[in-house]
Amino acid sequence: MSESREIASAFIRPAFAADDTAPLARPATVVDVSDQTIGLRVRPDVDVTPNQVVELTVGDTWRRGRVVWSRNGVRDAVIAYVELTEPAP
């Protein structure tokens, strides 16, 4: 028997100061979720350098986090894990 998986869409962007203009949010696909970590599949042109502070949303609320690691994936993708820290300002 096969399990069905729900794949959630997300958006990721670099963190920015409250008085700056929000940078362009890039699409991502959620591939894994734990209590404080979320795994994402992104296009190779999305900057997910480890230790970078980013913001991401899977709904209406932006959350701030830190890229823990990222690796090249298959089919022209990068897999990144983000440790969530706090809601974005």
N, CA, C and O atoms as CSV, one atom per row, in Angstrom:
chain,resi,resn,atom,element,x,y,z
A,1,MET,N,N,0.840,-1.174,0.000
A,1,MET,CA,C,0.000,0.000,0.000
A,1,MET,C,C,0.892,1.246,0.000
A,1,MET,O,O,1.873,1.318,0.740
A,2,SER,N,N,0.546,2.200,-0.818
A,2,SER,CA,C,1.345,3.422,-0.871
A,2,SER,C,C,0.717,4.499,-0.005
A,2,SER,O,O,-0.503,4.605,0.116
A,3,GLU,N,N,1.604,5.299,0.598
A,3,GLU,CA,C,1.136,6.424,1.398
A,3,GLU,C,C,1.010,7.652,0.516
A,3,GLU,O,O,1.860,7.897,-0.340
A,4,SER,N,N,-0.046,8.422,0.722
A,4,SER,CA,C,-0.140,9.678,-0.017
A,4,SER,C,C,0.572,10.757,0.789
A,4,SER,O,O,0.517,10.759,2.019
A,5,ARG,N,N,1.232,11.660,0.105
A,5,ARG,CA,C,1.932,12.754,0.756
A,5,ARG,C,C,1.338,14.065,0.307
A,5,ARG,O,O,1.051,14.268,-0.873
A,6,GLU,N,N,1.158,14.944,1.257
A,6,GLU,CA,C,0.737,16.295,0.922
A,6,GLU,C,C,1.988,17.149,0.834
A,6,GLU,O,O,2.782,17.185,1.774
A,7,ILE,N,N,2.167,17.821,-0.256
A,7,ILE,CA,C,3.313,18.695,-0.436
A,7,ILE,C,C,2.825,20.127,-0.293
A,7,ILE,O,O,1.891,20.553,-0.972
A,8,ALA,N,N,3.468,20.855,0.596
A,8,ALA,CA,C,3.060,22.229,0.850
A,8,ALA,C,C,3.964,23.188,0.082
A,8,ALA,O,O,5.164,22.956,-0.064
A,9,SER,N,N,3.377,24.239,-0.390
A,9,SER,CA,C,4.143,25.309,-1.031
A,9,SER,C,C,4.543,26.321,0.030
A,9,SER,O,O,3.811,26.554,0.992
A,10,ALA,N,N,5.696,26.910,-0.154
A,10,ALA,CA,C,6.205,27.910,0.775
A,10,ALA,C,C,6.879,29.009,-0.029
A,10,ALA,O,O,7.041,28.898,-1.244
A,11,PHE,N,N,7.264,30.058,0.656
A,11,PHE,CA,C,8.064,31.124,0.076
A,11,PHE,C,C,9.202,31.431,1.038
A,11,PHE,O,O,9.033,31.373,2.256
A,12,ILE,N,N,10.366,31.760,0.477
A,12,ILE,CA,C,11.549,32.079,1.272
A,12,ILE,C,C,12.153,33.374,0.733
A,12,ILE,O,O,12.120,33.641,-0.468
A,13,ARG,N,N,12.707,34.173,1.654
A,13,ARG,CA,C,13.370,35.420,1.258
A,13,ARG,C,C,14.461,35.722,2.288
A,13,ARG,O,O,14.401,35.219,3.411
A,14,PRO,N,N,15.445,36.527,1.926
A,14,PRO,CA,C,16.452,36.941,2.905
A,14,PRO,C,C,15.795,37.773,4.004
A,14,PRO,O,O,14.827,38.487,3.744
A,15,ALA,N,N,16.310,37.688,5.218
A,15,ALA,CA,C,15.807,38.526,6.308
A,15,ALA,C,C,16.170,39.981,6.008
A,15,ALA,O,O,17.164,40.255,5.336
A,16,PHE,N,N,15.364,40.898,6.506
A,16,PHE,CA,C,15.601,42.320,6.257
A,16,PHE,C,C,15.118,43.130,7.444
A,16,PHE,O,O,14.290,42.665,8.227
A,17,ALA,N,N,15.633,44.334,7.576
A,17,ALA,CA,C,15.241,45.236,8.656
A,17,ALA,C,C,13.826,45.754,8.417
A,17,ALA,O,O,13.376,45.865,7.277
A,18,ALA,N,N,13.146,46.063,9.492
A,18,ALA,CA,C,11.748,46.501,9.409
A,18,ALA,C,C,11.571,47.755,8.561
A,18,ALA,O,O,10.513,47.942,7.960
A,19,ASP,N,N,12.584,48.617,8.498
A,19,ASP,CA,C,12.449,49.855,7.725
A,19,ASP,C,C,12.949,49.715,6.287
A,19,ASP,O,O,12.964,50.699,5.548
A,20,ASP,N,N,13.360,48.508,5.874
A,20,ASP,CA,C,13.786,48.253,4.498
A,20,ASP,C,C,12.627,47.693,3.678
A,20,ASP,O,O,11.624,47.235,4.225
A,21,THR,N,N,12.783,47.738,2.369
A,21,THR,CA,C,11.804,47.135,1.468
A,21,THR,C,C,12.004,45.620,1.477
A,21,THR,O,O,13.134,45.135,1.434
A,22,ALA,N,N,10.911,44.886,1.532
A,22,ALA,CA,C,10.997,43.416,1.552
A,22,ALA,C,C,11.626,42.901,0.268
A,22,ALA,O,O,11.220,43.304,-0.822
A,23,PRO,N,N,12.622,42.007,0.379
A,23,PRO,CA,C,13.206,41.432,-0.833
A,23,PRO,C,C,12.221,40.476,-1.506
A,23,PRO,O,O,11.222,40.069,-0.913
A,24,LEU,N,N,12.519,40.136,-2.730
A,24,LEU,CA,C,11.670,39.235,-3.489
A,24,LEU,C,C,11.586,37.871,-2.806
A,24,LEU,O,O,12.609,37.270,-2.477
A,25,ALA,N,N,10.373,37.392,-2.597
A,25,ALA,CA,C,10.159,36.060,-2.028
A,25,ALA,C,C,10.206,35.033,-3.151
A,25,ALA,O,O,9.595,35.231,-4.201
A,26,ARG,N,N,10.916,33.956,-2.938
A,26,ARG,CA,C,11.083,32.915,-3.942
A,26,ARG,C,C,10.281,31.676,-3.541
A,26,ARG,O,O,10.209,31.357,-2.354
A,27,PRO,N,N,9.681,30.976,-4.491
A,27,PRO,CA,C,8.897,29.782,-4.156
A,27,PRO,C,C,9.793,28.642,-3.671
A,27,PRO,O,O,10.949,28.523,-4.076
A,28,ALA,N,N,9.234,27.816,-2.800
A,28,ALA,CA,C,9.914,26.636,-2.266
A,28,ALA,C,C,8.863,25.558,-2.034
A,28,ALA,O,O,7.671,25.849,-1.938
A,29,THR,N,N,9.311,24.324,-1.945
A,29,THR,CA,C,8.428,23.207,-1.630
A,29,THR,C,C,8.880,22.598,-0.316
A,29,THR,O,O,10.062,22.301,-0.138
A,30,VAL,N,N,7.945,22.410,0.607
A,30,VAL,CA,C,8.267,21.795,1.895
A,30,VAL,C,C,8.451,20.301,1.681
A,30,VAL,O,O,7.574,19.631,1.136
A,31,VAL,N,N,9.603,19.778,2.115
A,31,VAL,CA,C,9.878,18.349,1.958
A,31,VAL,C,C,9.975,17.624,3.290
A,31,VAL,O,O,9.944,16.393,3.318
A,32,ASP,N,N,10.093,18.355,4.399
A,32,ASP,CA,C,10.197,17.731,5.714
A,32,ASP,C,C,9.882,18.772,6.772
A,32,ASP,O,O,10.187,19.952,6.600
A,33,VAL,N,N,9.270,18.337,7.869
A,33,VAL,CA,C,8.922,19.239,8.967
A,33,VAL,C,C,9.193,18.533,10.286
A,33,VAL,O,O,8.841,17.366,10.454
A,34,SER,N,N,9.820,19.242,11.225
A,34,SER,CA,C,9.952,18.760,12.591
A,34,SER,C,C,9.523,19.900,13.511
A,34,SER,O,O,8.975,20.898,13.044
A,35,ASP,N,N,9.768,19.758,14.812
A,35,ASP,CA,C,9.296,20.782,15.755
A,35,ASP,C,C,9.794,22.186,15.433
A,35,ASP,O,O,9.004,23.130,15.425
A,36,GLN,N,N,11.085,22.339,15.169
A,36,GLN,CA,C,11.649,23.667,14.923
A,36,GLN,C,C,12.459,23.746,13.639
A,36,GLN,O,O,13.198,24.710,13.434
A,37,THR,N,N,12.331,22.745,12.769
A,37,THR,CA,C,13.102,22.721,11.531
A,37,THR,C,C,12.186,22.400,10.367
A,37,THR,O,O,11.253,21.607,10.492
A,38,ILE,N,N,12.465,23.023,9.237
A,38,ILE,CA,C,11.683,22.747,8.031
A,38,ILE,C,C,12.656,22.508,6.875
A,38,ILE,O,O,13.602,23.269,6.674
A,39,GLY,N,N,12.407,21.447,6.129
A,39,GLY,CA,C,13.219,21.130,4.966
A,39,GLY,C,C,12.546,21.672,3.717
A,39,GLY,O,O,11.339,21.510,3.542
A,40,LEU,N,N,13.310,22.309,2.857
A,40,LEU,CA,C,12.770,22.946,1.662
A,40,LEU,C,C,13.513,22.498,0.413
A,40,LEU,O,O,14.714,22.230,0.452
A,41,ARG,N,N,12.798,22.422,-0.675
A,41,ARG,CA,C,13.386,22.214,-2.003
A,41,ARG,C,C,13.232,23.538,-2.741
A,41,ARG,O,O,12.122,24.048,-2.891
A,42,VAL,N,N,14.357,24.094,-3.201
A,42,VAL,CA,C,14.341,25.389,-3.881
A,42,VAL,C,C,15.115,25.293,-5.191
A,42,VAL,O,O,15.860,24.340,-5.416
A,43,ARG,N,N,14.931,26.280,-6.039
A,43,ARG,CA,C,15.693,26.347,-7.291
A,43,ARG,C,C,17.149,26.685,-6.955
A,43,ARG,O,O,17.415,27.301,-5.922
A,44,PRO,N,N,18.088,26.289,-7.813
A,44,PRO,CA,C,19.508,26.546,-7.538
A,44,PRO,C,C,19.887,28.018,-7.430
A,44,PRO,O,O,20.919,28.334,-6.837
A,45,ASP,N,N,19.092,28.922,-7.978
A,45,ASP,CA,C,19.429,30.342,-7.901
A,45,ASP,C,C,18.946,31.016,-6.613
A,45,ASP,O,O,19.142,32.218,-6.438
A,46,VAL,N,N,18.318,30.253,-5.709
A,46,VAL,CA,C,17.897,30.794,-4.416
A,46,VAL,C,C,19.076,30.659,-3.448
A,46,VAL,O,O,19.649,29.578,-3.312
A,47,ASP,N,N,19.436,31.756,-2.778
A,47,ASP,CA,C,20.581,31.746,-1.871
A,47,ASP,C,C,20.189,31.129,-0.535
A,47,ASP,O,O,19.479,31.742,0.262
A,48,VAL,N,N,20.657,29.917,-0.301
A,48,VAL,CA,C,20.422,29.226,0.975
A,48,VAL,C,C,21.773,28.817,1.566
A,48,VAL,O,O,21.991,27.661,1.928
A,49,THR,N,N,22.667,29.795,1.652
A,49,THR,CA,C,23.987,29.584,2.235
A,49,THR,C,C,23.830,29.274,3.720
A,49,THR,O,O,23.095,29.980,4.409
A,50,PRO,N,N,24.499,28.236,4.238
A,50,PRO,CA,C,24.405,27.923,5.672
A,50,PRO,C,C,24.730,29.123,6.553
A,50,PRO,O,O,25.601,29.933,6.233
A,51,ASN,N,N,24.017,29.218,7.660
A,51,ASN,CA,C,24.094,30.277,8.672
A,51,ASN,C,C,23.432,31.583,8.242
A,51,ASN,O,O,23.412,32.539,9.017
A,52,GLN,N,N,22.898,31.645,7.046
A,52,GLN,CA,C,22.186,32.842,6.603
A,52,GLN,C,C,20.831,32.930,7.316
A,52,GLN,O,O,20.146,31.921,7.484
A,53,VAL,N,N,20.455,34.123,7.726
A,53,VAL,CA,C,19.138,34.344,8.327
A,53,VAL,C,C,18.151,34.605,7.198
A,53,VAL,O,O,18.384,35.450,6.333
A,54,VAL,N,N,17.044,33.867,7.220
A,54,VAL,CA,C,16.021,33.974,6.180
A,54,VAL,C,C,14.652,34.094,6.833
A,54,VAL,O,O,14.498,33.901,8.039
A,55,GLU,N,N,13.679,34.410,6.020
A,55,GLU,CA,C,12.281,34.397,6.454
A,55,GLU,C,C,11.531,33.482,5.510
A,55,GLU,O,O,11.804,33.453,4.310
A,56,LEU,N,N,10.582,32.733,6.056
A,56,LEU,CA,C,9.779,31.871,5.201
A,56,LEU,C,C,8.353,31.819,5.696
A,56,LEU,O,O,8.064,32.069,6.866
A,57,THR,N,N,7.463,31.486,4.765
A,57,THR,CA,C,6.055,31.365,5.086
A,57,THR,C,C,5.480,30.156,4.365
A,57,THR,O,O,5.852,29.840,3.235
A,58,VAL,N,N,4.562,29.491,5.055
A,58,VAL,CA,C,3.819,28.385,4.462
A,58,VAL,C,C,2.344,28.770,4.433
A,58,VAL,O,O,1.516,27.995,3.957
A,59,GLY,N,N,2.018,29.914,4.915
A,59,GLY,CA,C,0.642,30.406,4.946
A,59,GLY,C,C,0.664,31.918,4.951
A,59,GLY,O,O,1.221,32.550,4.054
A,60,ASP,N,N,0.054,32.487,5.967
A,60,ASP,CA,C,-0.033,33.939,6.058
A,60,ASP,C,C,1.027,34.563,6.959
A,60,ASP,O,O,1.209,35.780,6.942
A,61,THR,N,N,1.729,33.747,7.745
A,61,THR,CA,C,2.666,34.274,8.727
A,61,THR,C,C,4.104,34.009,8.299
A,61,THR,O,O,4.470,32.871,8.007
A,62,TRP,N,N,4.906,35.048,8.265
A,62,TRP,CA,C,6.333,34.905,7.979
A,62,TRP,C,C,7.047,34.549,9.262
A,62,TRP,O,O,6.778,35.135,10.310
A,63,ARG,N,N,7.972,33.575,9.187
A,63,ARG,CA,C,8.798,33.175,10.335
A,63,ARG,C,C,10.256,33.382,9.975
A,63,ARG,O,O,10.658,33.181,8.829
A,64,ARG,N,N,11.033,33.776,10.941
A,64,ARG,CA,C,12.460,33.956,10.737
A,64,ARG,C,C,13.182,32.666,11.131
A,64,ARG,O,O,12.765,31.961,12.050
A,65,GLY,N,N,14.259,32.375,10.425
A,65,GLY,CA,C,15.034,31.179,10.726
A,65,GLY,C,C,16.453,31.299,10.215
A,65,GLY,O,O,16.831,32.302,9.609
A,66,ARG,N,N,17.235,30.256,10.469
A,66,ARG,CA,C,18.634,30.207,10.057
A,66,ARG,C,C,18.840,28.956,9.226
A,66,ARG,O,O,18.436,27.863,9.625
A,67,VAL,N,N,19.469,29.114,8.073
A,67,VAL,CA,C,19.763,27.956,7.232
A,67,VAL,C,C,20.814,27.114,7.953
A,67,VAL,O,O,21.922,27.576,8.225
A,68,VAL,N,N,20.444,25.866,8.257
A,68,VAL,CA,C,21.351,24.963,8.964
A,68,VAL,C,C,22.315,24.319,7.970
A,68,VAL,O,O,23.522,24.285,8.210
A,69,TRP,N,N,21.794,23.813,6.868
A,69,TRP,CA,C,22.625,23.246,5.809
A,69,TRP,C,C,21.854,23.231,4.510
A,69,TRP,O,O,20.626,23.316,4.487
A,70,SER,N,N,22.610,23.120,3.425
A,70,SER,CA,C,21.993,22.990,2.105
A,70,SER,C,C,22.901,22.141,1.231
A,70,SER,O,O,24.125,22.175,1.349
A,71,ARG,N,N,22.265,21.379,0.352
A,71,ARG,CA,C,22.992,20.476,-0.551
A,71,ARG,C,C,22.316,20.471,-1.907
A,71,ARG,O,O,21.109,20.695,-2.000
A,72,ASN,N,N,23.078,20.217,-2.958
A,72,ASN,CA,C,22.490,20.040,-4.274
A,72,ASN,C,C,21.627,18.786,-4.262
A,72,ASN,O,O,22.026,17.747,-3.736
A,73,GLY,N,N,20.453,18.896,-4.843
A,73,GLY,CA,C,19.549,17.764,-4.950
A,73,GLY,C,C,19.490,17.267,-6.384
A,73,GLY,O,O,20.340,17.602,-7.209
A,74,VAL,N,N,18.499,16.483,-6.660
A,74,VAL,CA,C,18.318,15.959,-8.016
A,74,VAL,C,C,17.363,16.866,-8.786
A,74,VAL,O,O,16.651,17.678,-8.195
A,75,ARG,N,N,17.354,16.721,-10.080
A,75,ARG,CA,C,16.467,17.466,-10.978
A,75,ARG,C,C,16.532,18.974,-10.781
A,75,ARG,O,O,15.512,19.642,-10.614
A,76,ASP,N,N,17.770,19.499,-10.804
A,76,ASP,CA,C,17.959,20.944,-10.774
A,76,ASP,C,C,17.321,21.589,-9.542
A,76,ASP,O,O,16.543,22.536,-9.657
A,77,ALA,N,N,17.658,21.067,-8.369
A,77,ALA,CA,C,17.112,21.603,-7.125
A,77,ALA,C,C,18.174,21.623,-6.035
A,77,ALA,O,O,19.193,20.938,-6.127
A,78,VAL,N,N,17.918,22.414,-5.008
A,78,VAL,CA,C,18.751,22.453,-3.818
A,78,VAL,C,C,17.843,22.135,-2.639
A,78,VAL,O,O,16.718,22.629,-2.565
A,79,ILE,N,N,18.331,21.310,-1.718
A,79,ILE,CA,C,17.595,20.978,-0.503
A,79,ILE,C,C,18.250,21.752,0.634
A,79,ILE,O,O,19.470,21.717,0.793
A,80,ALA,N,N,17.441,22.449,1.420
A,80,ALA,CA,C,17.954,23.241,2.537
A,80,ALA,C,C,17.100,22.977,3.765
A,80,ALA,O,O,15.886,22.793,3.666
A,81,TYR,N,N,17.744,22.961,4.917
A,81,TYR,CA,C,17.033,22.857,6.184
A,81,TYR,C,C,17.186,24.166,6.939
A,81,TYR,O,O,18.287,24.697,7.079
A,82,VAL,N,N,16.056,24.675,7.423
A,82,VAL,CA,C,16.010,25.954,8.124
A,82,VAL,C,C,15.517,25.713,9.542
A,82,VAL,O,O,14.461,25.117,9.753
A,83,GLU,N,N,16.296,26.185,10.513
A,83,GLU,CA,C,15.892,26.119,11.905
A,83,GLU,C,C,15.088,27.379,12.222
A,83,GLU,O,O,15.610,28.490,12.133
A,84,LEU,N,N,13.834,27.208,12.588
A,84,LEU,CA,C,12.962,28.354,12.865
A,84,LEU,C,C,13.349,28.987,14.198
A,84,LEU,O,O,13.662,28.291,15.164
A,85,THR,N,N,13.321,30.318,14.232
A,85,THR,CA,C,13.726,31.012,15.440
A,85,THR,C,C,12.600,31.854,16.026
A,85,THR,O,O,12.306,31.742,17.216
A,86,GLU,N,N,11.978,32.677,15.228
A,86,GLU,CA,C,10.980,33.613,15.763
A,86,GLU,C,C,10.106,34.133,14.623
A,86,GLU,O,O,10.486,34.048,13.455
A,87,PRO,N,N,8.933,34.672,14.968
A,87,PRO,CA,C,8.142,35.324,13.907
A,87,PRO,C,C,8.894,36.527,13.349
A,87,PRO,O,O,9.614,37.213,14.075
A,88,ALA,N,N,8.722,36.773,12.074
A,88,ALA,CA,C,9.386,37.925,11.447
A,88,ALA,C,C,8.747,39.211,11.945
A,88,ALA,O,O,7.559,39.223,12.269
A,89,PRO,N,N,9.524,40.308,12.013
A,89,PRO,CA,C,8.953,41.583,12.487
A,89,PRO,C,C,7.917,42.139,11.536
A,89,PRO,O,O,7.348,43.200,11.794
